[in-house]
Amino acid sequence: MSSTGQTQAYTVDKLIDCKGLSCPMPMVRTKKAIDEMEAGQVLEVLATDPGSVADIRSWATRTGHQYLGTVEKDGVFRHYIRKAAPDEAKPEKKYPHVASNEELAERVSKGDAVVIDVREPMEYAFGHIPGAVLIPLGTLEARIDELKAYEGKDIYVVCRTGNRSDMACQILADHGFTRVKNVVPGMSAWNGPVEQSEVEE
């Protein structure tokens, strides 16, 4: 998690309250709010979903907006984003290679699927695809070397709804992984086998 004490010096132009909402809603509301703001203005997003930290940071980086930081207190995350100027903004891209839940279920049943779960540890612990490797989106770039063993294999990336996994697939593609698929709609509609595990501290 990123944290900065400098955020208190920012003049916040707009605040949105996403507390109690799970992925993808904090991200959906953040995008809508940014679209309605002027370049240079600062948005503050209140959220309780731990996944929102990686979601917002990754989205801001990829769309040219300035991620100013996140402060967490008592389970509430305060995210700060400055809207990019028109010449700084980048068009939002969707990862083009998508797999359905059904395709992944078939590969899982055959035992030849590499599954990367980019949700938060709590989400993973409550229910994940057997054999899925937990690498939360916010840690993915720092752990890229762990995935070198899977180069040349089909990698299926899952999250709750396909939003975080889309960003994860783009990161993997940027690092040279070519056989990567984003699983949509992901764990929110997964009907295949599920395992539970202890929550990582």
C-alpha positions in Angstrom: 0.0 0.0 0.0 1.2 3.5 -0.8 1.0 6.1 1.8 2.0 9.7 1.9 1.7 12.4 4.5 1.8 15.1 1.8 -1.8 14.5 0.8 -3.0 16.9 3.5 -1.3 19.7 1.5 -3.4 19.1 -1.5 -6.6 21.1 -2.2 -9.2 18.5 -2.9 -11.7 19.7 -5.6 -14.0 16.7 -5.4 -14.7 13.9 -3.0 -16.5 10.6 -3.7 -17.6 8.1 -1.0 -17.2 4.5 -2.1 -17.1 3.0 1.4 -18.8 -0.4 1.5 -18.5 -1.0 -2.2 -16.5 -3.8 -3.7 -14.6 -4.1 -7.0 -15.4 -2.8 -9.6 -17.6 -0.1 -8.2 -14.9 2.2 -6.6 -13.0 2.1 -9.9 -16.2 2.8 -11.9 -17.1 5.8 -9.7 -13.5 7.1 -9.8 -13.5 7.1 -13.6 -16.8 8.9 -13.8 -15.7 11.5 -11.3 -12.4 12.2 -13.1 -14.3 12.5 -16.4 -16.4 15.3 -14.9 -13.4 17.3 -13.5 -11.1 19.8 -15.0 -7.4 19.1 -15.7 -5.2 19.7 -12.7 -8.0 19.2 -10.2 -7.6 16.7 -7.3 -10.1 13.9 -6.6 -10.3 12.2 -3.2 -11.8 8.7 -3.1 -12.9 7.1 0.2 -13.0 3.3 0.0 -13.0 0.3 2.3 -12.1 -2.3 -0.4 -8.3 -3.1 0.0 -8.2 -3.9 -3.7 -9.0 -0.3 -4.5 -5.4 0.7 -3.7 -3.9 -1.3 -6.5 -6.8 -0.7 -8.8 -6.7 3.1 -8.6 -2.9 3.3 -8.7 -2.6 1.1 -11.7 -5.4 2.8 -13.6 -4.0 6.2 -13.0 -0.6 5.2 -14.2 -2.0 3.7 -17.4 -4.3 6.6 -18.2 -1.8 9.4 -17.5 -3.5 10.8 -14.4 -1.2 11.5 -11.4 -1.6 9.1 -8.5 -0.8 11.3 -5.5 -1.0 8.6 -2.8 -3.2 6.7 -0.4 -3.6 7.1 3.3 -5.3 4.4 5.3 -6.9 4.9 8.7 -9.3 2.7 10.6 -9.9 0.6 7.6 -10.8 3.5 5.3 -8.5 4.3 2.3 -8.3 7.9 1.1 -7.0 7.9 -2.5 -5.8 11.1 -4.2 -5.6 11.5 -7.9 -4.9 14.6 -10.0 -6.6 14.7 -13.4 -4.2 14.9 -16.3 -4.1 17.7 -18.9 -5.4 16.7 -22.3 -1.9 16.3 -23.7 -0.9 14.0 -20.8 -4.0 11.8 -20.7 -3.7 8.4 -22.4 -6.7 6.5 -23.8 -7.8 3.6 -21.6 -7.0 0.3 -23.1 -8.6 -3.1 -22.6 -6.5 -6.2 -22.7 -7.6 -8.0 -25.9 -7.2 -11.7 -25.0 -10.1 -12.9 -22.9 -11.2 -16.3 -21.7 -14.6 -17.3 -20.3 -15.1 -18.9 -17.0 -16.2 -22.0 -18.9 -12.9 -22.2 -20.8 -10.9 -21.9 -17.6 -13.0 -24.5 -15.9 -12.3 -26.9 -18.7 -8.5 -26.3 -18.4 -8.7 -26.6 -14.7 -10.4 -30.0 -15.0 -7.6 -31.2 -17.3 -5.0 -30.0 -14.8 -3.0 -28.0 -17.3 -4.0 -24.4 -16.4 -1.7 -21.9 -14.8 -4.0 -19.6 -12.8 -2.8 -16.3 -11.2 -5.2 -14.8 -8.7 -4.6 -11.0 -8.4 -7.2 -10.4 -5.7 -6.4 -9.4 -2.1 -5.3 -12.2 0.4 -8.7 -12.0 2.3 -10.7 -12.5 -1.0 -8.4 -15.4 -2.0 -8.7 -17.1 1.5 -12.5 -17.1 1.3 -12.5 -19.0 -2.0 -10.1 -19.6 -4.8 -9.6 -21.9 -7.7 -7.5 -25.0 -6.6 -3.9 -24.4 -7.4 -4.3 -20.7 -8.2 -1.2 -18.7 -7.3 -2.0 -15.6 -5.2 -0.2 -12.5 -6.4 -2.2 -9.3 -5.5 -2.2 -6.7 -8.3 -0.3 -4.2 -6.2 2.6 -6.7 -5.8 2.7 -8.1 -9.4 5.4 -6.0 -10.9 7.7 -6.6 -7.9 7.1 -10.4 -8.2 7.4 -10.8 -12.0 10.5 -13.0 -11.6 8.4 -15.6 -9.8 6.4 -16.0 -13.0 9.4 -16.7 -15.3 8.8 -20.4 -14.7 5.5 -20.1 -16.5 6.8 -18.5 -19.7 5.7 -20.4 -22.7 2.6 -21.7 -20.9 -1.0 -20.5 -21.0 -1.6 -18.2 -18.0 -5.1 -17.4 -16.9 -5.5 -14.3 -14.7 -8.5 -14.0 -12.4 -9.9 -11.4 -10.0 -13.5 -10.8 -8.8 -14.9 -9.3 -12.0 -12.2 -9.0 -14.6 -11.2 -5.5 -13.8 -8.0 -6.0 -11.8 -7.1 -9.0 -13.9 -7.3 -6.9 -17.1 -4.7 -4.5 -15.6 -2.6 -7.5 -14.5 -2.6 -9.0 -18.0 -1.4 -5.7 -19.4 1.4 -5.6 -16.9 2.4 -9.2 -17.8 2.3 -8.4 -21.5 4.5 -5.4 -20.9 7.0 -7.8 -19.4 7.0 -10.1 -22.4 4.5 -12.7 -21.5 2.6 -13.6 -24.6 0.2 -16.4 -23.6 -1.9 -14.6 -21.1 -5.7 -14.5 -20.9 -8.0 -12.3 -18.7 -10.8 -14.4 -17.2 -14.2 -12.7 -17.5 -16.4 -12.4 -15.5 -14.0 -14.0 -13.0 -14.6 -15.2 -9.4 -17.9 -13.4 -8.9 -19.5 -15.9 -11.3 -17.2 -18.9 -10.9 -19.1 -22.2 -10.6 -16.1 -24.5 -10.7 -14.2 -26.0 -7.8 -13.2 -23.7 -5.0 -10.7 -24.1 -2.1 -10.5 -22.0 1.1 -7.3 -21.2 3.0 -6.1 -19.3 6.1 -5.9 -15.6 5.7 -2.3 -14.4 5.2 -1.1 -12.0 7.8 
